[in-house]
Amino acid sequence: MNIFVTGGTGFIGSYVVKELLSHGHALTLLARNANKVPGFTGHERIRFVTGTMGDSDAIAEGLEGQDACVHVALSWLDGTAIENAVNETLPSIRLFQAAAEAGVGKIVYTSSIASFGSAPNDDRGYIKPSSYYGATKAATEAYLMAIAQQYRLQANIVRPGYTFGNPCVEGGPLYPDLKLVRMVRSAMANEPMSFVKHDGTQFIWAGDLAKVYAELLHSDELNRGYYTAVSTEFRTWAEIAQMAVDLMGSGSRIVLEDKGRPDPGAMPIDVSQIKQTFGFAFKADAYMKEHLRYLGTLDK
């Protein structure tokens, strides 16, 4: 399959590219800098088109002759409601429209759990964003579904949660959460750490997330689906910090602040769609420990 990928040299995108290459696909990557990830440069099944999400000519060139489009790139993350709509939603709509007009048969869009704002009762498309970022993701989802219906193409949406991981290829990007970096440094320095009781989420390793994209692209039947991609395990930040303490052999003391947060239970974010559709029930603890170990080597 020939697949056009936006954001392929970014953190999540690099994992998606690596996964798709493992299945033998030929990829065209839209990138500002074709040399950003040395592990992809010169690959026999990777072609680069230089440009940004605002470059209509580059996108048209990249979409020519493609069977599918995977949109991972994030153009905008902050600002006003209007700025988010203009700088993030609109370029995505233009991409989907261009893909449809170019005859691309499949589109997979990277949304976010922010599109539904809080843990949903079911994983069927419910949205109630509480931030402009969530709103732009939700709006882009809606436009993709409408364009897909008008052009009779296959479209599916992946909603990742908190995604983490080490670089997956030579020169691959690393965007670690500063909270994780700080807790590793504190553990190495035997410093006390304080966290809010019950504050946490369902993490997902980027390698597991990438598998969802591959499965959607390989199916000719799945269409107009919303796939929340997180692990089945809820972990608090305090539990992650304890992992760091144990891994580093640290004497750090962890203090919990009770701010009235309710116990979220075992799995507040519904992941029934990826379980029922693909049989996926991701667990993140082992990968999180590997990531914390890696972060511990960065300051040495």
N, C-alpha and C positions, 0 to 999 in steps of 0.2 A: 504494500500500500504506500502511496505517496502522501506524505502528511506535512502540512504547513504548521509550524509551531511559533507562537509569539512567546517571548519571555524564556526561551530555551536556554539562555546563558545565565539565568537567574538561579536562585537556590532551589525552589520547587521545580522549576522548569528543567534544570539539569538532571534531576532524578527522573522526570518524565521522559526526557530525551534518552537517557541511559536505558530505561525500561523498554522503550519502543525500539531502540536499536537491537536489544537482545532478542526481539521477535522478528528481526530481519527487515524492518520497514526502512524506506528511504525518506529522509527528512530534509525539509527546507526551513532554516531558522531565520527569523527576522531579528536582527541585532544591530545595535549601534556600533559595536566593535567585534568583528569576526575573530579577533585574536584574544578575546577576553578569557576564554577557557581553553588552554592549550590541549587538553585531552580531547577536545572536539575538532580542533583545527587540523585540517588535512584528512579527516575521516572520509573513507570512500563512499559512505552513504549519508553524508551531511553536506548540504549546500547552503551557503550563507547569502542572504540578501541584506544589504546594509541599509538601515533606515530605522524609523521610529513608528509608533502607532499613529502619528500624525502625518506620515508620509504615504499618501495614497498611491503614488507611482510604485514605490517599493512593495507595498502590500499587493498591488495588482500583479506585479512581477512574481512575487512569491506564491500567489494563489494559482497561477497558470498551471494547468495540468495536474492539480492536486485532487486526491480522493477525499481528503479529510482536513479539517482545521482544528487545532487545539489551541485555545486562547488562554495563556497563563499570565501574560504580561500585566503588570499593574502600573498604570501611568500616573496615578494621583492618589494620595492617601490622606490629605488634610485640607483645611480651608472651609469655605462657606458651602452651603447647599448648591448654589449656582456653579461655583468653581468645580465641585465634584461632578456635577452633571455635564459640564462642558469638557472637562479634562479627562474624565474617566468613562462615563456612560456613553457620551457621543462618539468617541473614537471606537469603542467596542461595537456600537450599532453600525458604524460605517464598515467595520471589518466584516460583520455578519452579512450585511447587505452585499458587499463586494464578493464574499465567498459564495453566496447564493447565486449571484449573477454570473460568477465564473463556473458554475456547475458543480461546485463542491457538494458531495453527497452527505457528509457527516460533520457535525460541529460538536465539540466538547468545550464547555465554558467553565472556567475556574471562578466560582463565586466564593462564598464564605458563610460560616455559621452566623456571622453578623447580620445576614439578610433576614433571619428570623428573630434576632434580638435576644432571645433567651431560649432556654431548653423547650423544644416543642413537645406537644402531646403525641404527635406522630410525625413520621418522616415522609410527608406527602406533598410538600410545597408550601406549607404554612409560612407566612412572613409577617413580621411585626418589628421592623428595624428600630433601633433606638439611637443610631448614630448616622451621620451623613455617609460614612463609609458603607454601613449596612444598607442604607437607602439606595446608594448608587449600584450596589451589587444586586439588590432586589429589582431595581428598575431595569438593569441590563438583562437579568433573567427573563423578565417579562417580554422585552423586545426580541430576545432570541427566540422565544417560543412563538411569538407572532410571525416573525420572519420565516421560521421553519415551517409553520403552517401554510403561509402564503406560497412558499416555493416547494412544498412537499419534500423537504429534506429532513434527515434524521438529526435530532438535537438532544443533547443531554447535559445536565448540570451537575458539577461536583462541588460540594460545599465542605471544604476542609476546615478543621478546627486548628488548634495550636499545633503547628508543624515544626519539627526539629530534626536535626541530623548533622552529621559531619560532611565535609566535601566528598562527593561521590565519584569524582573523576579528577585527573591531574589539573590543578589550578582551578578547581571548582569553587564556587562561592560559599561562604559561610556567613550566616546572619544570625548569630546566637542572641537570644534574649538577654538583655543586660541583667535581668533578675537572676538568671542562671549563672552568668559570669560572676556576679557579685557573691552569690552563695558559695561558689567554688572557691573564690579568693578568701572569703571569710573562713571557710572550713580549713583551708591550707594555713591560715594565720591563727587558727584556734580562737576566733572571735565569736561572741554570742550572736545569734540571729533571732529576729522577731518576725512572726507572721500572724495574719488574721486567722483565727480558728475557722475551719471549714472552707477557706478560700482556695480554690483550685479549679481544675478542668479535666477533660478527657484529651490527653495528648495523642499525637499520631506521628510515627516515624515517617519521614518523607519517602522512603523506599516502599512502605506499605501503601501510602497514598498513591504513588505512581501506578500501582497495580490496578487501581480503579479505572484510571484513564485507558489503560491497555484493554481491559475487559469491555469497556463501553465501545471502543473502536472496533473490537473484534466481533461484536454482535451486529447482526443485520435486523434484529427484532426489537431491541430496546429503543424506545423513543419517548421523548418528552418526560423523562424521569429526573427526579431530584435525589442526589445521593450524598447524604451527610457522611463525611469520612473522618471519624475519630476512633479511638480505641474503645473497648468495652469497659475499661477501668477508669474510674474517677480517682485522681490523685491530687491531694492538696499540695500547696507549695511547701508546707512544712514537711510532708513526706518526701518530697524531692530533695529538700535540704538535708534530711536525715540520710538519704542515699549518699549525698556528697560527703557528709561527715563520716559515714561508714567506709566509703571508698578511699578517703584520704587518711583514714586512721586518725581522725581529728578529735580534739577534745572540746569542740564548740558545743555550747549549750543552746538548745532551741526553745524559745519562749513563745507561747501562744497568747494572742490578744483576743478576748471574747467580745466581739462587737455585735452579737446577736444574729449572726448569720445562721440560717437553719442548716442542719445536716442535709446535704444534697442527695444522700442515698448512693447506691452503687453505680447507677448509670443514668444521670439526668438527661443526657442528650441521646435521643433515639437514633440508633443505627440499624434499624430493622431492614431498610432497603438493601444495604450492601450485604447483610446476612442472608436475606431471603433470595436475592438475585444472584450473588456470586459465592455465597458460603463464607464470606469474610467475617471474622471476629478478631480484629486486631488487638494485640496487647503490646504495650509500649515500654514496660519496665526495663527489659534487658537492653533495649536500644538507648533508653534514657541513661542508664548506667554507663554505657559505652560513650555516650555524648559527654557526660560529666567528666569521665576520665580524660577524654580528648581536650576539653576545656582546661583541665588541670595542667596540661602540657604546654599551653600557649604562653604562659608567663615564665616558663623555665628557660 
